[in-house]
C-alpha cells in the first residue's frame, strides 16, 4: 500500500511539473505579432535587412551594423520551430530568423511600438508575420 502511494505521489509530481513548465515553454517564443509587425518579448519592433538572403543561414549585419541593429539573439539551447529558424552569426552567436530572414532591433527605437527604422537607407523593413 505504501509503495502504491509513493508511485501515485511520483506521478502527481511529474504531472504537476509538466503542467507548470508547459506555459514557460510557450513564453519562450522568439517574437509575437503586434499591430501587424513582429516584436520581441518587450514589445520592441523587429526588422529585416534587404542585404540578408532568405534561407542563406547568414547575417550580413555584423560589427558596427550590429551595434545599430542588434540581432534578436537566440539562447544556446533554443530550438527552431514553424517559421522560426536559428542562424549562426560571424561571431558564433545564435540569432533568430523568421521565414529564413534574420531579424533585428533598431537602436533608435526607444519604446514599444516605435517603428523608426522602417525604410532606413532603403534597406531595412518591418518584420511582418
Helices and strands as residue ranges (DSSP letters): H 2-27, E 32-34, E 37-39, E 47-49, H 64-68, E 84-88, E 94-98, E 101-102, G 120-122, E 124-126
